[in-house]
């Protein structure tokens, strides 16, 4: 719901409270905390009605919104509906269906800054209990722009620390004491409901006995409307809030005609209702006028939309009606709930149908529906909802249903609850009564835990077992788990999981073979598996240096996801991370940052530890490439705490190599070597750094020993091959002079150009960049791209020392100054006119505060620009 709708006809205007809300608009947050029936929603609706100048985003929260995905979707859609021209936010709705976690909140807040003055109302916040969701709301409050105000209306204080907001006067609080009706407001309310004025002493008695509680007064007014003797009724009127509600609700109910009373009891089983649903439940056609009459007569019916098509009962009145239904006709509720489930199923609405079946305690029907149709919810990323459905079914009703145990294990894994998932799946695999098909399902999904498990070797073993078991099975032996366990899908999952595991273990050739088989298998036609397999293969190829192939695979994965509407699904994380790594290897850190943010968000959505480690590594690599080595080092050191568990081997090696590189490029080859002393230099990244450290220290024999110790390592992968050739060139130059580096460096540039690998030369450091600069006649376009990226990296690292940083062209000309080229020679070298060179030189001198070329060279060396 985007707007608050109209206040009820009997509502009394409360200008003092409206002024308080008006004054609160200068602060980011208003918190309204009061018991049920205190008038919170009515007050907000009245306030909204007086402000056509404000855009209102209004959400009536229900327990279903405790699912982070559902909450995020509803909030984003409501924001777009409140400001339809919010293009960027609209695109988030179209592509994003996952949790509105903190990284996405940053994007939402940026979009909100372009909105008109907006009020976001979250009504009934007490319906939310998800700690992470509540925490992100606190994050949202801290980020809100000045044009946006948030109102939280709730029965209980949310579990957030408000002290900081109070101290900064960023919080307005309205509680029961402010909401309580005084004598004047109570008199007006009672007169509107009863249709007659009450004596002041009668009003005072009711105010005292209800303590100004809005619903108590409303209920009292409804009863007075039915009693001729006001004084006698008021004299007998007493009790606590809840007792008053129960007593008066029963009195109101008993005052209804029998037909109306029966209708109220029967439709009370509904959480939300419309005319067609009510007619289906009761068998009585034409229910819309009935619903409108109930609302008009203040029968605690709350409209849920502006068109008044959907309604719900006030919670207290609903609870009373349900209690009376159960006491008067114990068997009726289950049947009515079953009819409601059938109605929703007829409309293709699985979620409310399952909810009603569970409330009806029709356990097996609910479980069977989850099995048959739950994939619709799963594909939207709402795993938490399906887990709650299964968990709501008592364990004794689930005993013996290994299919449910398997499904719960799958879903818990998808939610990032890997230990619980592994326990459930292993119990099925070890169960002597499990069929071969059930055992194959368990093995397959245990292999799939590679996305959460720190040890990839276990998943490799499980994938092998699953493939062997599946090969010996009749397809009819395999249980249907929410349409996710057909034989083709299981084979595809096992192959892709095995490929992922081999990649994380550092077995690139085996990983490529497994993933290739997985994508060629029949089950890869299912979009989620295809997106997942393509993404994993693209990440492998980016890791190996096959940048163009990695980008093509990642693009294909994301296009498939876009075509079927699952672009926000966690399965796209691999493809986004692959795109980021490919851009980084191309020397395009800014483009890499965009994809990295998307990949990290999806990996964190269901806590996939190995991919979170990949994202953390890429974050540090990006920070280093952007000229922030200290920040990169901090990221590496804090990664274990943030990502959890241990990094997979393929990441662990590169983390060590990066720590060493940061020290080496900072001018501390001794420190860099110490980082490597406790590890075996047996992977391409570690061999590269070990050799580079030895060369930096002048230990040529040690460098040669490291490089020659594993001559075939990575020989078939482009990135390791370029790294070995670069090291060979560096070593040849150190041993015999630059001319001896020409052949290996030329071959390195040849391979690198074919695969788009630029950053590898920059990672080598100044010695490697100098060798590239001296290779003037070899592939000039690619060589210039490498040197331009090197100049950019230097500028990023040192530009903050200049008030007006040098441009790329100025950095290029600066790099030639020590050569003592004349202006004419510089013009020829840079393919520009002499006058252009003179202009650039003037800019360089001004920015470096130098009077001549010699001073410019000295100043540039002080800044690390040369």
C-alpha positions in Angstrom: 0.0 0.0 0.0 1.5 3.3 -1.0 -0.9 5.7 0.7 -2.6 5.7 4.1 -6.1 5.8 2.7 -8.9 7.8 4.4 -9.2 8.0 8.2 -12.4 6.3 9.5 -15.6 8.3 9.6 -15.7 8.5 13.4 -12.0 9.7 13.7 -11.4 12.9 15.7 -8.9 15.4 14.4 -5.9 15.9 16.8 -4.1 19.0 15.7 -1.6 19.0 18.6 -0.3 15.5 17.5 -0.3 16.6 13.8 1.8 19.6 14.7 4.2 17.3 16.5 4.5 15.2 13.4 5.0 18.3 11.3 7.8 19.5 13.5 9.4 16.0 13.3 9.9 16.4 9.5 13.2 18.2 10.0 14.6 15.0 11.7 15.2 11.7 9.9 13.1 9.5 12.2 9.8 9.4 14.1 9.1 6.5 16.4 5.5 5.8 17.5 5.3 3.1 20.2 2.0 2.3 21.8 -0.3 -0.8 22.4 -2.7 -2.2 19.9 -5.7 0.1 19.4 -4.0 3.2 20.6 -4.7 5.1 17.4 -1.3 5.1 15.8 -2.4 4.3 12.3 -5.5 6.6 12.4 -3.2 9.5 13.5 -0.8 8.9 10.7 -3.6 8.6 8.2 -5.1 11.9 9.4 -1.7 13.6 9.2 -1.0 12.2 5.7 -4.4 13.5 4.5 -3.4 17.1 5.4 -0.2 16.9 3.4 -0.9 16.6 -0.3 2.5 18.3 -0.7 4.4 15.2 0.6 4.9 11.9 -1.1 3.9 9.0 1.2 5.3 5.5 1.0 3.1 3.5 3.3 3.6 -0.2 4.2 1.2 -2.1 6.5 3.6 -4.9 7.7 2.5 -8.5 8.3 4.4 -11.5 9.6 5.1 -12.5 6.0 7.2 -9.4 5.7 9.7 -10.9 8.1 11.1 -12.6 5.0 13.9 -10.1 4.0 13.2 -10.7 0.3 9.5 -10.0 0.5 10.1 -6.9 2.6 12.7 -5.6 0.2 10.5 -6.1 -2.8 7.5 -4.4 -1.2 9.5 -1.5 0.0 11.2 -0.9 -3.4 7.9 -1.2 -5.2 6.2 1.2 -2.9 8.9 3.7 -3.3 8.7 3.6 -7.1 4.9 3.8 -6.9 5.2 7.0 -4.8 7.6 8.6 -7.3 7.1 6.9 -10.7 9.8 8.9 -12.4 12.4 7.5 -10.1 14.2 5.7 -12.9 17.2 4.3 -11.1 15.1 3.0 -8.3 12.7 1.5 -10.8 15.5 -0.4 -12.4 16.4 -1.8 -9.0 12.9 -3.2 -8.7 13.1 -4.8 -12.1 16.4 -6.6 -11.5 16.5 -7.0 -7.8 14.5 -9.6 -5.9 16.9 -10.3 -3.1 17.4 -8.9 0.4 17.7 -5.2 0.7 21.1 -5.5 2.5 23.4 -2.6 3.3 25.2 -2.4 0.0 21.8 -2.1 -1.9 20.5 0.3 0.8 23.3 2.7 -0.2 22.0 2.7 -3.8 18.4 3.2 -2.6 19.4 6.1 -0.5 21.3 7.7 -3.4 18.1 7.4 -5.5 16.0 8.8 -2.7 18.0 12.0 -2.8 16.3 12.8 -6.1 12.8 12.2 -4.8 10.4 15.0 -3.8 10.0 15.4 0.0 9.0 11.9 1.0 7.7 10.2 4.2 8.2 6.5 4.5 5.7 4.9 7.0 6.3 1.4 8.3 3.2 0.5 10.2 3.1 -2.5 12.6 6.9 -2.8 12.7 6.5 -5.3 15.6 5.6 -7.9 13.0 9.3 -8.0 12.1 11.7 -10.1 14.2 14.5 -10.8 11.7 17.6 -9.3 13.4 19.5 -8.6 10.2 16.4 -6.9 8.6 16.0 -4.7 11.7 19.7 -3.8 11.7 19.4 -2.7 8.0 16.6 -0.4 9.0 18.9 1.2 11.5 21.4 1.5 8.6 18.8 3.2 6.5 18.0 5.8 9.2 21.7 6.7 9.3 21.8 7.2 5.6 18.6 9.0 4.8 18.9 12.3 2.8 17.3 15.5 4.1 14.3 15.1 1.8 13.2 11.8 3.3 11.6 11.1 6.7 11.0 7.7 8.2 8.1 6.9 10.5 8.1 3.6 12.5 4.8 2.7 14.1 4.9 -0.3 16.5 3.5 -1.9 19.6 7.0 -2.6 21.1 10.3 -0.8 20.9 12.4 -2.3 18.0 15.7 -3.8 19.1 17.8 -0.9 18.0 20.0 1.5 19.9 18.3 4.9 19.6 20.6 6.8 22.0 22.7 8.3 19.3 19.7 9.6 17.5 18.3 11.1 20.7 21.6 12.8 21.5 21.8 14.2 18.0 18.1 15.3 18.2 17.5 13.2 15.1 14.5 11.3 16.7 11.0 12.3 17.6 9.1 9.8 19.9 5.4 9.6 20.4 4.1 7.1 22.9 0.9 6.0 24.6 1.1 9.0 27.0 0.8 11.4 24.0 -1.7 9.3 22.1 -4.1 8.9 25.1 -7.4 10.8 24.5 -8.2 13.6 26.8 -11.7 14.6 27.8 -12.4 16.9 24.9 -11.2 14.5 22.2 -13.0 11.6 23.9 -16.3 13.5 24.0 -16.1 14.2 20.3 -15.2 10.6 19.5 -18.0 9.2 21.6 -20.6 11.6 20.2 -19.7 10.6 16.7 -20.0 6.9 17.4 -23.2 7.0 19.6 -24.9 9.8 17.6 -25.6 11.8 20.8 -23.6 14.0 23.2 -22.6 12.5 26.6 -22.6 14.2 29.9 -19.2 15.5 30.9 -19.1 13.3 34.0 -19.9 10.2 31.8 -17.1 11.1 29.4 -14.7 11.6 32.3 -15.6 8.2 33.8 -14.9 6.5 30.5 -11.7 8.3 30.0 -10.5 7.4 33.5 -11.5 3.7 33.1 -10.0 3.4 29.6 -7.0 5.6 30.4 -7.6 7.3 27.1 -7.2 4.1 25.1 -8.6 4.8 21.7 -10.1 1.3 21.0 -11.5 1.1 24.5 -13.3 4.3 23.9 -14.5 3.2 20.4 -15.8 -0.1 21.9 -17.5 1.8 24.7 -19.2 4.1 22.2 -20.5 1.1 20.2 -22.0 -0.4 23.3 -23.5 2.9 24.4 -25.2 3.1 21.0 -27.1 -0.1 21.9 -27.9 0.9 25.5 -30.6 3.4 26.4 -29.4 3.9 30.0 -25.9 5.4 29.6 -25.4 6.0 33.3 -26.1 2.4 34.2 -23.8 1.1 31.5 -21.0 3.4 32.5 -21.3 2.5 36.2 -20.8 -1.2 35.3 -17.9 -0.5 32.9 -14.5 -1.4 34.3 -11.4 -3.6 33.8 -7.9 -3.6 32.2 -7.4 -2.8 28.5 -7.5 -6.4 27.4 -10.4 -7.3 29.6 -12.3 -4.3 28.3 -11.5 -5.4 24.7 -12.7 -9.0 25.3 -15.8 -7.9 27.2 -17.0 -5.2 24.7 -16.1 -7.2 21.6 -18.3 -10.1 22.9 -21.1 -7.6 23.7 -20.8 -6.1 20.2 -20.8 -9.6 18.6 -23.8 -10.7 20.6 -25.7 -7.6 19.4 -25.4 -8.6 15.8 -28.1 -10.5 13.9 -27.5 -14.2 13.7 -26.6 -14.2 10.0 -24.1 -11.3 10.5 -22.6 -13.0 13.6 -22.2 -16.3 11.7 -20.5 -14.4 8.8 -18.1 -12.6 11.2 -17.1 -15.8 12.9 -16.4 -17.7 9.6 -14.5 -14.9 7.8 -12.4 -14.3 11.0 -10.1 -17.2 9.9 -8.8 -15.0 7.0 -5.7 -12.9 7.4 -6.8 -10.6 4.5 -10.0 -10.7 2.6 -11.7 -9.5 -0.5 -15.4 -10.0 -1.6 -14.7 -13.0 -3.9 -12.7 -14.8 -1.2 -15.5 -14.1 1.4 -18.1 -15.4 -1.0 -16.0 -18.5 -1.7 -15.7 -19.1 2.0 -19.3 -18.6 3.0 -21.1 -19.5 -0.2 -22.9 -16.2 -0.1 -22.6 -14.1 -3.3 -22.2 -10.3 -3.4 -19.9 -9.9 -0.4 -18.5 -6.5 -1.3 -21.5 -4.5 0.2 -21.2 -6.6 3.3 -17.6 -5.6 3.7 -18.4 -2.0 3.1 -21.2 -2.1 5.7 -18.8 -3.7 8.3 -16.3 -0.9 7.7 -18.9 1.8 7.8 -20.3 0.4 11.1 -16.9 0.5 12.8 -16.8 -3.3 13.0 -13.0 -3.2 13.2 -12.5 -3.8 9.5 -9.3 -2.1 8.2 -9.0 -1.3 4.4 -5.7 -2.4 2.9 -5.9 -0.4 -0.3 -7.3 2.9 -1.6 -10.0 1.1 -3.7 -11.2 -0.7 -0.6 -11.1 -4.1 -2.2 -8.9 -5.8 0.4 -9.5 -5.7 4.2 -8.4 -7.2 7.4 -9.9 -7.2 10.9 -8.5 -5.3 13.8 -6.2 -7.8 15.5 -8.0 -7.8 18.8 -11.4 -8.2 17.3 -10.1 -10.9 14.9 -8.6 -12.8 17.9 -12.0 -12.7 19.7 -13.9 -13.9 16.7 -11.5 -16.8 16.2 -11.7 -17.7 19.9 -15.5 -17.8 19.7 -15.5 -19.8 16.5 -13.3 -22.5 18.1 -15.3 -22.7 21.2 -18.7 -22.9 19.4 -17.7 -25.1 16.4 -14.3 -26.8 17.0 -14.2 -28.5 13.6 -15.2 -25.5 11.5 -11.9 -23.6 11.4 -9.9 -26.3 9.6 -12.5 -26.6 6.9 -12.7 -22.9 6.4 -9.0 -22.6 6.2 -8.9 -25.4 3.6 -11.4 -23.5 1.5 -9.3 -20.4 1.7 -6.2 -22.4 0.7 -8.1 -23.8 -2.3 -9.3 -20.3 -3.3 -5.7 -19.0 -3.3 -4.4 -22.0 -5.2 -7.0 -21.4 -7.8 -5.4 -18.0 -8.4 -1.9 -19.5 -8.5 -1.0 -18.0 -5.1 1.1 -20.6 -3.3 2.2 -18.7 -0.3 -1.1 -17.9 1.3 -2.4 -21.4 0.5 0.4 -23.0 2.4 0.0 -20.6 5.3 -3.7 -21.5 5.6 -3.0 -25.3 5.3 -0.5 -25.0 8.1 -2.9 -23.1 10.3 -5.5 -25.8 9.6 -3.0 -28.4 10.8 -3.3 -30.2 7.5 0.3 -31.1 7.7 0.7 -33.6 4.9 -1.4 -31.4 2.5 0.9 -28.5 3.3 4.0 -30.5 2.9 2.8 -32.0 -0.4 2.0 -28.5 -1.7 5.4 -27.3 -0.7 6.9 -30.2 -2.6 4.8 -29.6 -5.7 4.8 -25.8 -5.9 7.4 -24.5 -3.5 9.9 -24.0 -6.3 7.9 -20.9 -7.3 8.9 -19.3 -4.0 12.4 -20.8 -4.1 13.1 -19.2 -7.5 12.1 -15.8 -6.1 14.9 -16.3 -3.5 12.4 -16.6 -0.6 14.1 -19.6 1.0 13.4 -18.3 4.5 9.7 -18.6 3.9 9.8 -22.2 2.8 12.1 -23.1 5.7 9.5 -21.5 8.1 6.7 -23.5 6.5 8.5 -26.8 7.0 9.6 -25.9 10.5 6.0 -24.9 11.4 5.0 -28.6 10.8 5.7 -30.6 14.0 8.6 -33.0 13.8 6.3 -36.0 14.5 4.3 -35.1 11.4 7.6 -34.9 9.4 9.0 -38.2 10.8 9.6 -40.8 8.1 9.5 -38.2 5.3 13.0 -38.3 4.1 12.0 -36.2 1.1 11.1 -33.4 3.5 14.5 -33.8 5.3 16.3 -33.6 2.0 14.3 -30.5 1.0 14.9 -28.8 4.3 18.6 -29.6 4.0 18.7 -28.0 0.5 16.9 -24.9 1.6 19.0 -24.5 4.7 22.1 -24.7 2.5 20.6 -22.1 0.2 20.0 -19.8 3.2 23.7 -20.2 4.3 22.9 -22.5 7.2 25.5 -25.0 6.1 26.1 -27.0 9.3 22.4 -27.7 9.8 22.0 -28.6 6.1 24.9 -31.0 6.2 23.5 -32.7 9.3 20.1 -33.3 7.7 21.6 -34.5 4.4 24.1 -36.8 6.0 21.4 -38.4 8.1 19.4 -39.3 5.0 22.5 -40.7 3.2 23.4 -42.8 6.3 19.8 -43.9 6.9 19.5 -47.7 6.2 15.9 -47.2 5.1 16.9 -44.6 2.5 16.3 -45.6 -1.1 19.2 -45.4 -3.6 17.4 -42.4 -5.2 17.1 -40.6 -1.8 20.8 -41.4 -1.2 21.7 -40.0 -4.6 19.8 -36.8 -3.8 21.6 -36.5 -0.5 25.0 -37.0 -2.0 24.3 -34.4 -4.8 23.3 -31.7 -2.4 26.1 -32.5 0.0 28.4 -31.9 -3.0 26.6 -28.6 -3.6 27.6 -27.5 -0.2 30.9 -26.5 -1.8 29.4 -23.0 -2.0 29.4 -22.8 1.8 32.0 -25.4 2.9 35.6 -24.3 3.4 37.0 -27.7 2.4 36.4 -28.3 -1.3 37.9 -31.9 -1.2 34.8 -33.2 0.7 32.6 -31.8 -2.1 34.8 -33.4 -4.8 34.3 -36.8 -3.1 30.6 -36.3 -2.7 30.3 -35.3 -6.4 32.1 -38.4 -7.5 29.8 -40.6 -5.3 26.7 -38.8 -6.6 27.7 -39.3 -10.3 28.4 -43.0 -9.6 25.1 -43.6 -7.8 23.0 -41.7 -10.4 24.6 -43.8 -13.2 23.2 -47.0 -11.6 19.7 -45.7 -10.9 16.3 -46.1 -12.6 14.9 -42.5 -12.9 11.7 -43.6 -11.2 13.6 -44.2 -7.9 14.4 -40.5 -7.4 12.0 -38.5 -5.2 10.6 -35.2 -6.5 11.9 -32.5 -4.3 10.1 -29.3 -5.2 10.8 -30.0 -8.9 14.6 -29.6 -8.2 15.6 -33.3 -8.1 14.9 -34.7 -11.6 17.7 -37.0 -12.7 19.0 -34.5 -15.3 19.2 -31.7 -12.7 20.9 -33.9 -10.1 23.6 -34.9 -12.7 24.1 -31.3 -13.7 24.3 -30.2 -10.0 26.8 -32.9 -9.2 29.0 -32.0 -12.2 28.9 -28.2 -11.5 29.5 -28.7 -7.8 32.5 -30.9 -8.6 33.8 -28.3 -11.0 33.4 -25.6 -8.4 35.2 -27.7 -5.8 38.1 -28.4 -8.2 38.4 -24.7 -8.9 38.4 -23.7 -5.2 41.0 -26.4 -4.6 43.2 -24.9 -7.4 42.7 -27.8 -9.9 42.1 -25.7 -13.0 42.1 -28.3 -15.7 39.9 -30.7 -13.7 37.5 -27.8 -12.9 37.2 -26.8 -16.5 36.5 -30.4 -17.5 33.8 -30.9 -14.9 32.1 -27.6 -15.5 32.1 -28.2 -19.3 30.4 -31.6 -18.8 27.9 -30.0 -16.5 27.0 -27.3 -19.0 26.7 -29.9 -21.7 24.4 -32.1 -19.7 20.6 -32.1 -20.1 19.9 -30.6 -16.7 21.7 -27.4 -17.7 18.6 -26.3 -19.5 17.2 -25.3 -16.1 18.0 -21.6 -15.8 19.3 -21.6 -12.2 21.8 -24.4 -12.9 22.8 -22.9 -16.2 23.5 -19.4 -14.7 25.4 -21.1 -11.9 27.5 -23.3 -14.2 28.3 -20.5 -16.7 29.2 -18.1 -13.8 31.5 -20.7 -12.2 33.3 -21.4 -15.5 33.6 -17.6 -16.2 35.2 -17.1 -12.8 37.6 -19.9 -13.5 38.6 -18.5 -16.9 39.1 -15.0 -15.4 41.2 -16.5 -12.7 43.3 -18.2 -15.4 43.7 -15.1 -17.5 41.3 -16.1 -20.4 39.7 -12.7 -20.0 37.7 -12.5 -23.3 36.2 -16.0 -22.7 35.5 -15.1 -19.1 33.6 -12.0 -20.2 31.6 -13.9 -22.8 30.6 -16.6 -20.3 29.6 -14.0 -17.7 27.6 -12.0 -20.1 25.8 -15.2 -21.2 25.0 -16.1 -17.6 23.6 -12.7 -16.8 21.6 -12.6 -20.0 20.0 -15.9 -19.1 19.2 -14.6 -15.6 17.8 -11.4 -17.1 15.6 -13.3 -19.6 14.0 -15.5 -16.9 13.8 -12.8 -14.2 16.4 -14.1 -11.7 19.0 -11.5 -12.2 19.0 -10.9 -8.4 19.3 -14.6 -7.6 22.4 -15.6 -5.6 23.4 -17.9 -8.5 24.6 -14.8 -10.4 27.3 -14.0 -7.9 30.0 -16.0 -9.8 29.3 -14.2 -13.1 29.5 -10.7 -11.5 32.7 -11.6 -9.7 34.1 -13.0 -12.9 33.3 -9.8 -14.8 35.0 -7.8 -12.0 38.2 -9.9 -12.2 38.3 -9.7 -16.0 38.0 -5.9 -15.9 40.7 -5.8 -13.3 43.1 -7.9 -15.4 42.3 -5.6 -18.3 43.5 -2.7 -16.2 40.1 -1.2 -15.7 39.6 -0.9 -12.0 36.6 1.4 -12.1 34.6 -1.0 -14.2 35.8 -3.8 -12.0 34.3 -2.1 -8.9 30.8 -2.0 -10.3 30.6 -5.7 -11.0 32.4 -6.5 -7.7 29.7 -4.7 -5.7 26.9 -6.7 -7.4 28.8 -10.0 -6.9 29.6 -9.4 -3.3 26.0 -8.5 -2.5 24.7 -11.8 -3.9 27.4 -13.9 -2.3 26.6 -12.3 1.1 22.8 -12.7 0.6 23.0 -16.4 1.6 26.4 -16.3 3.3 28.4 -18.4 0.7 31.7 -18.3 2.4 34.1 -19.3 -0.5 32.6 -16.7 -2.8 32.7 -14.1 0.0 36.4 -14.9 0.3 36.8 -14.4 -3.5 35.0 -11.0 -3.2 37.3 -10.0 -0.3 40.4 -10.9 -2.2 39.1 -9.0 -5.3 38.3 -6.0 -3.0 41.9 -5.9 -1.8 43.2 -6.3 -5.3 41.1 -3.5 -6.5 42.2 -1.2 -3.6 45.8 -2.0 -4.4 45.2 -1.3 -8.1 43.5 2.0 -7.1 46.7 3.1 -5.3 45.5 2.4 -1.7 47.9 -0.4 -0.5 47.3 0.4 3.2 43.6 0.0 2.7 44.2 -3.3 0.8 46.4 -4.6 3.7 43.6 -3.7 6.2 41.1 -5.6 4.0 43.3 -8.7 3.9 43.9 -8.6 7.7 40.2 -8.2 8.5 38.9 -10.7 5.8 39.0 -13.7 8.1 36.7 -12.0 10.6 34.3 -10.7 8.0 34.2 -13.7 5.7 34.3 -16.4 8.3 35.9 -19.9 8.3 39.1 -20.4 6.3 39.7 -19.3 2.7 39.6 -21.9 0.0 43.1 -22.9 -1.2 42.8 -21.0 -4.5 42.1 -17.8 -2.5 44.5 -18.4 0.3 47.5 -18.6 -2.1 46.6 -15.3 -3.7 46.0 -13.6 -0.4 49.5 -14.5 0.7 50.9 -13.4 -2.7 49.1 -10.0 -2.4 50.4 -9.4 1.1 53.9 -10.0 -0.2 53.4 -7.8 -3.2 52.1 -4.9 -1.2 55.3 -4.9 0.9 57.6 -5.5 -2.2 56.0 -2.5 -4.1 56.3 -0.4 -1.0 60.1 -0.8 -1.1 60.4 -3.6 1.5 61.5 -6.8 -0.4 62.8 -8.2 2.9 59.4 -7.9 4.5 57.8 -9.3 1.4 60.1 -12.3 1.5 59.3 -12.9 5.2 55.6 -13.3 4.3 56.5 -16.1 2.0 58.9 -18.0 4.2 56.2 -20.2 5.8 54.5 -21.3 2.7 55.3 -23.7 -0.1 55.9 -21.8 -3.4 54.0 -24.2 -5.5 51.2 -22.2 -7.2 51.6 -19.6 -10.0 50.9 -16.6 -7.8 53.3 -17.6 -5.1 56.0 -18.5 -7.6 55.6 -15.1 -9.2 55.9 -13.2 -5.8 58.7 -15.4 -4.6 60.8 -14.9 -7.7 60.0 -11.1 -7.7 61.1 -10.8 -4.1 64.4 -12.6 -4.8 65.0 -10.4 -7.8 64.2 -7.3 -5.8 66.8 -8.4 -3.2 69.3 -9.1 -5.9 69.4 -12.9 -5.1 69.5 -14.1 -8.7 70.4 -17.7 -7.8 67.4 -18.0 -5.5 65.1 -16.4 -8.1 66.3 -18.9 -10.7 65.8 -21.8 -8.3 62.2 -20.8 -7.5 61.3 -20.2 -11.2 62.8 -23.4 -12.5 61.6 -25.5 -9.6 58.2 -26.0 -11.1 58.7 -25.5 -14.9 55.3 -26.8 -16.0 53.3 -24.9 -13.4 50.4 -23.1 -15.2 52.0 -23.6 -18.6 48.6 -24.0 -20.3 46.9 -21.0 -18.6 47.5 -17.6 -20.1 48.0 -15.6 -16.8 50.6 -17.9 -15.3 52.4 -18.2 -18.6 52.7 -14.4 -18.9 53.8 -14.2 -15.3 56.6 -16.7 -16.0 57.7 -14.9 -19.2 57.8 -11.6 -17.3 59.9 -13.1 -14.6 62.2 -14.6 -17.2 62.6 -11.2 -18.8 63.3 -9.5 -15.5 65.9 -12.1 -14.6 67.5 -11.9 -18.0 67.8 -8.2 -17.7 69.3 -8.5 -14.2 71.8 -11.1 -15.3 72.9 -9.6 -18.7 71.2 -6.3 -19.3 67.9 -5.0 -20.8 68.6 -6.3 -24.3 68.5 -9.9 -23.0 65.0 -9.3 -21.8 63.7 -8.5 -25.2 62.8 -12.0 -26.4 60.9 -13.3 -23.3 59.2 -9.9 -22.8 58.1 -9.8 -26.4 56.6 -13.2 -26.0 54.9 -12.2 -22.8 53.4 -9.1 -24.5 52.3 -11.3 -27.4 50.4 -13.7 -25.1 49.1 -10.9 -23.0 47.7 -8.9 -25.9 45.8 -12.0 -27.2 44.1 -12.3 -23.9 43.7 -8.7 -22.8 46.1 -9.0 -19.8 47.4 -5.6 -18.8 47.4 -5.4 -15.0 50.0 -8.3 -14.7 52.8 -6.0 -15.9 51.8 -3.3 -13.4 51.7 -5.8 -10.6 55.3 -6.7 -11.5 56.4 -3.2 -10.4 58.7 -0.5 -11.7 61.4 -2.9 -13.0 58.9 -4.6 -15.2 57.3 -1.4 -16.4 60.7 0.0 -17.3 61.4 -3.0 -19.4 58.1 -2.6 -21.2 58.8 1.1 -21.8 62.2 0.2 -23.4 60.6 -2.2 -25.8 59.6 0.6 -28.1 59.1 -1.3 -31.4 57.1 -4.3 -30.0 53.3 -4.0 -30.4 53.2 -0.3 -29.8 49.4 0.0 -29.2 49.4 -2.7 -26.5 52.7 -1.4 -25.0 51.2 2.1 -24.7 48.1 0.6 -23.0 50.3 -1.0 -20.4 52.3 2.2 -19.8 49.1 4.3 -19.6 47.8 1.9 -17.0 51.1 2.1 -15.1 50.9 6.0 -15.2 47.4 5.8 -13.9 48.4 3.6 -11.0 51.2 5.9 -10.1 48.9 8.9 -10.3 46.3 7.2 -8.1 48.9 6.4 -5.5 50.5 9.8 -5.4 48.1 12.3 -6.9 46.7 13.2 -3.5 50.0 15.1 -2.8 49.2 17.6 -5.6 46.4 20.1 -5.4 45.9 19.8 -9.1 46.9 16.2 -10.2 48.7 15.6 -13.5 46.6 14.3 -16.4 47.5 11.0 -18.1 49.1 12.9 -21.0 51.1 15.0 -18.6 52.3 11.9 -16.7 53.3 10.4 -20.0 55.4 13.4 -21.0 56.8 13.6 -17.4 58.1 10.0 -17.8 60.3 11.1 -20.7 61.9 14.1 -19.0 64.8 12.2 -17.5 65.7 11.0 -21.1 66.6 14.7 -21.9 64.6 14.6 -25.2 64.2 18.0 -26.8 60.7 19.4 -27.2 60.8 18.4 -30.9 61.8 14.8 -30.0 59.0 14.8 -27.3 56.5 15.9 -29.9 57.6 13.1 -32.2 57.5 10.5 -29.4 53.9 11.6 -28.4 52.6 12.3 -31.9 51.6 15.9 -31.1 52.9 19.3 -32.2 55.8 21.2 -30.5 53.4 23.9 -29.3 51.2 21.2 -27.6 54.3 19.9 -25.9 55.2 23.4 -24.7 51.7 23.8 -23.3 51.9 20.5 -21.5 55.3 21.3 -20.1 54.0 24.6 -18.7 51.2 22.8 -17.0 53.6 20.3 -15.5 55.9 23.0 -14.2 52.9 24.8 -12.6 51.5 21.8 -11.0 54.8 20.6 -9.6 55.8 24.2 -8.6 59.0 23.8 -10.6 60.8 26.5 -12.5 62.5 24.2 -15.1 63.0 20.7 -16.2 65.6 19.7 -13.6 63.4 21.0 -10.7 60.4 19.1 -12.3 62.4 15.8 -12.3 63.5 16.3 -8.7 59.9 17.1 -7.5 58.4 14.2 -9.5 60.9 11.8 -7.9 60.0 13.2 -4.4 56.3 12.5 -5.1 57.0 9.0 -6.5 55.8 10.0 -10.0 59.2 9.0 -11.5 
